[in-house]
């Protein structure tokens, strides 16, 4: 039977209290209304979407009333030495995975990249039985980032690359000096998003791996409780590949995501056509946070680009999702993909949606972790509405 311990308690007012509990899995929140003698146990991801809180007695609390108490709970949680140790263990492990290379052994794959290798930040071309490998980046470089990476690149066949031994090329790039230089040059892109994501996973916020089930988060805590520390070599993490794929997409498309706008509309296709947009591509995909619901994805063009996501079986009153972005942005993403052998637009559309969804979701984490010393000193990750509403 799972046991639990109250880590901290904060009062919202004289009626409602929030308790942060820990057990053998991901921490959770208990909402207590002493006056009405009501209580509710919820995961932290319950607070990602702004919603009123009803807990008996007829009183309603909006998200703003609860956020201050939540932020105090987060600050107390990360003040623990043991939690900080777990955080940095998880961060170093996931940073290594973030910069893991995707290895290509056939020359033809350099011009037509297999689908299983498309979400990586680094590609390593290591021919069969070759003692050497060539590693290149797959992400756009800003003005301050470009010289930090390109000074190590040489040659042009099959692409400008870093020359390493085959053994080095098959490993993560996280420990290489130019990756550390990137983090120092632009920590808002290369450090803070992963820090916030790791903190969110430890607290059970949406991790991108299994919807509301928090499988990835639970597996980290189970490994920690089972061994007294996080030992990735001895643990199995459910949903790790999906989490890393989302984080790679976020970092890769980071320079573009600030110019994306979001709307909701009934009959989104008609809504866009009435505004002069015309359809380009259309396909079906599993794109919601749980990865279980199918959507029709349509890319349109007009005065700007648009991405329409319509649920195949919408719920009552459910609206379509629409992303708007400069057409030049989409052209740049497509051009970037072509240079690494990704020739279809479907991948570009899906990665843009998933990367922007996590980009916006981390604004919520910024709001809640603002009082935590660990996360101070860097600019917020995203602007606009907070939360992970689909």
Number of C-alpha atoms within 10 A of each C-alpha: 4 7 9 14 12 14 14 16 19 17 16 17 11 9 15 20 18 22 21 25 18 19 15 18 23 23 23 21 24 18 22 19 20 14 11 14 11 14 16 12 14 13 20 22 22 15 20 20 15 17 12 15 15 15 20 14 12 7 12 12 14 12 16 11 14 20 16 17 20 24 19 18 24 20 18 16 19 18 14 12 10 12 14 15 14 18 19 15 15 22 19 15 15 22 21 16 20 25 21 21 25 20 22 22 15 12 12 12 16 20 16 14 18 13 9 8 16 19 20 23 21 22 26 26 27 23 16 11 8 11 11 16 22 27 26 23 21 17 20 16 16 10 7 11 18 12 12 17 19 16 10 13 16 14 11 8 9 12 17 16 22 19 19 16 13 21 11 16 25 21 17 17 22 19 12 9 11 18 17 16 15 19 15 14 14 15 15 18 20 20 18 22 25 23 20 21 22 22 23 20 26 24 26 24 25 28 30 27 23 19 16 17 15 24 21 25 27 21 20 25 25 20 20 18 14 12 12 12 17 22 15 15 6 8 15 14 16 17 17 18 15 16 20 23 21 23 26 23 25 25 22 25 21 21 15 19 21 16 11 16 14 16 12 15 16 13 12 20 20 12 12 20 14 10 11 12 19 16 16 9 13 15 11 15 18 16 20 19 20 15 13 12 14 17 20 17 25 21 21 22 19 15 11 14 20 26 25 25 27 23 20 14 11 13 8 6 7 13 18 20 19 22 18 17 20 17 15 11 18 19 13 13 20 18 13 17 20 16 14 20 16 23 17 11 16 18 16 17 21 17 22 23 24 19 24 25 22 23 26 22 23 27 23 23 22 21 15 19 23 17 17 18 11 14 16 13 10 11 12 17 20 19 13 10 13 19 20 21 13 12
